[in-house]
Amino acid sequence: MAENLNVKVTGSGERRLVLLHGLFGSANNLGQLARAFKEDYVVYSVDLPDHGKSPWLSEASVQVYAQALAAWLAENEIGQSRVIGHSLGGKVAMQLALDFPSLVEKLVVLDIAPVAYPSRHDAVFSALNAVREARVGSRSEARAIMQPLLEDIRIADFLLASAHISSEGYVQWRFNLNGLRIGYESILGAISARCGRAKQFSGPTLVVRGELSDYVTDESARAFSPLFSSFDMVTVRGAGHWLHQEEPVAVSAAVRQFFDAEI
């Protein structure tokens, strides 16, 4: 399982940087960050399990994804790395740091907190299922089906980046739609230190949130302290949940300042 994770490797340098995308995404979603740091880092852009070209697992959960990533890092002798994760990828990055702290030198969490979230993807699941059931033959037809079901058509465009035309000629999803739906409640759950593991991650941690996003509120931000003993938080003005795409210069600058600071 671990050795079969699909990972795009770019850049050069002595340090290693691992990038983890969000739910329904792929390694390409953090391409702007990969390009921003490729001059100084070997960048590993990961397709999380059940996403992109990585294997589909029997269980979709943050804990299982973190284990798979840790196994891949060990299998490929990557060693200690700096890790950036957005949304679901941020949860996986946090769990990795708690469960396998020796693998994480510095941690960056983009617009997600270690708390349980209410369901907020019901319309997305409905739109994805509608496309699958319609058995349409083009992305434009799929987009037309999804548009009335989603509040923001940009969400449809994001999802369609993970669409492909099957050998039968129908639009299908590269992510494991059934598995993600079954594991969705687990994915929404809070991050916690597992029994027998460290109760805190003591390494440097940066939380970057979007000013216009409701994913990391002042209240939910308090949940970082019990789990991450050395964390700072930056708010990117004018940005929502997709802050690394909406304000890429500001996000890259905040991350670079954090990386360049002495440990």
N, C-alpha and C positions, 0 to 999 in steps of 0.2 A: 504493500500500500504506500508506504512512505517514499520508496525510491521512485514510484510512478507519478508523484506530484509533477504537474507541468509548471516549470519555472523558466522564465526568460531572464537570461543573464546578460547584462550590459556593463559598460564602464570599466574603469581600471583604478587601482589604488591599493594601499595597504589595508584599509578598513573595509568592512563588509556592511551592507545595508539591505535589510529585508523589508519589502513592501507588501502589505496585505489589504486587499480590497474589501468592499462591503457586500451585503446581501444582494444576490442576483447579478453580481458584477463579474469581473475577470481581472487578470493581471494588467490589462491595458488601462484600467480606470485611473491608475496612479502614474500614468506615463509622464505627466508634467513634472512630477517629483523625481522620477527616474532620470529624466533629462537634466534636471537642475543639479543633480548630485553625481552624475556619471563621470565627471572629470576627476573626482576625488575618492570615489568609492566603487568597488565592485557591487553592482546593484542586482539583487535577486527579486524579481517581480513574480509573485507566486499566484497561481490559480489555486484558491482554497479547494479542499475536497468538495465534491458535489457542484463545482463551478468550472466554467471554461473547459479545458481539456484534461483536467485532473479526474481521478477515479470517483465514482459514486460509491458512497459508503452505506452500510446497513443502518447506521445511526447518524443523524445530523445534530450535532451539538457543539458548543464552543469548546468544551473540554476535549472531545474527541478530535476536533480540528487542531487544537493546540498540541495534542499528543502526536498527531500525524506530522505536523510541522517540525516538532522536536526530533522525531525519528528521521525525517528527511535531512535536517541539518546535521545530525550525527552520522547518518549513512554517507553523506557527501563531505564529511569532515570540514564543514563550514566553520564551526567553532563560534566563539562569542561574536555577536553582531549587534549593530544598532537596528532597531525595529520601529517601523512606522505602520500603524494600522488605522484605517478609516471605518467608522461605523461597526459592522460585524467584525471587520478585520481588526478594529481597535479592541474589541472584546477578546478576540483570539490572542492578540498581542499581550493584553493584560494577563490572561490566563497562562500564557507561555512564560511570562516573567515571574509569576507566582509559583508555577509548578517546576520550571526549569531555569532558575535565576542565573545559572552559570552560562546560559546561552545568550543572555541579553545584557549588553554593555550599557546602552541608553535606550529609553523607551519613549516613543512619541505616540500619543493617542489623539486622533482627530475626531472631534465632535461626537463623543459617546462617553457615557459614564458607566461605572461598574454596578449599575442598579437594574432592577427588573423594570421592563417597559410594558405598557399596555399594547394590545394589538393595534397596529396601524397600517397593515398591509392587506387588509381584506379585499379592497378594491383591486389591488395589484394581482392577487391570486385569482380573482374572478376574471380579470382581463387575460391573464396568461392561460387559464383554462378555456376561456372562450375561443382563443386563437387555436389552441390545440384541437378542440372539438370541431371547429369549423373546417379544418384540414384545407386551409387556403394555400395557394402556391406562390405567393409573393409577399415581401415585407410591406409593400404598400397596402395590400389587402388586409394584412394583419394589423397595420396601424389604424386602418379605418374601423376595424372591429374594436380596438382598444380605446380609441379616442373618447367615445361617449361614456366609458366606464371609469375613466381616470380624470382627476381634477386638473392635472397639468399634463399636457401632451408631451412635454419634455421627458416625463417619466416613461412614456411609451418609446420614445427614441432611445433612451438609456437601455431599456429592456431589449429592444430589437437589436442592439449591438451584440447580444448573446443568442441571436436567432441564426438558424441555418436551414437550408433546404435539404430535406432528407432524400435518400435514394428513391423514395416513392414519389417525390415531387412536392412534399408538403412542408410548411414551416414548422420546425421543431425547435425546442429550447436546448441550449447546451448545458444548462444547469439542471439538477435533479429536482424537478418540480414536485413530484410526489413526496420525495424524501424530505425536502425542505418544508413542505406543508405539514407533514407528520411531526417533524422536529421543531416546528416554529415556536411552540411554547417554551421549549428548552432554550432555544436561541435567545428568546426575550428575557430569560432569567438573569438574576444578579450574578456577578462574578464573586467567587469566594475562594479562600485558601483551602485546599483539600486536606483531608485528614492525613497526618504524617508528613506534610510538606510545610515549608516556611509560611508563617502567618503574614509576613509582609515582604514586599520587594523593596530592598534598600537602595537599589540603583537609581541614578538620576532619571526623572520622569517629567515629561512636558505634556500638558493637556492643552490642545489648541481648539477653541470652540468658535462657532460662528455667532456673531452678535444677533442675527435674525433667526437663529435656530432655537428650538425648544428641547433639543436633545440633552444639553448640559446646562441645566438651570443652576442658580445659586444653591438651591436646596440639594439637588442631586450631586453637585460638585463636592459636597461634604463627605460623600461616600468614598472619596479617594484616600483621605487621611488614614483610616484604619488599615488600608491595604498597601499603600505606597508612602513610605516614610519620608521620601525626598522628592516632592513634586511641586512644580510651578504651573501656573495657568495663564494663557494668553487668549484674549478675545480679539478676533479679527473683525474690524468694523465693516458693516455693509455686507457681510457674508452670511449665508444660510448654512444648511447641512452639508452642501457640496462645496465647502469653503476652499478646498484645494483646486477646484476648477473655476470658482467664481472670483477668487482673489489669489491666484497662484503666486504672485510676486510676494505678497505679504506673508503667506504661509511659508514659502520657501525661506524667506528672510528670518522668520521666527525660528524655524527648525535649524537653520545654519548657525544662528547665534547660540542656540542651545547646544548644538554639536561642538562648536568651537570653544565653548566655555570649559575651563579646567574642571576635571572631576574632583 
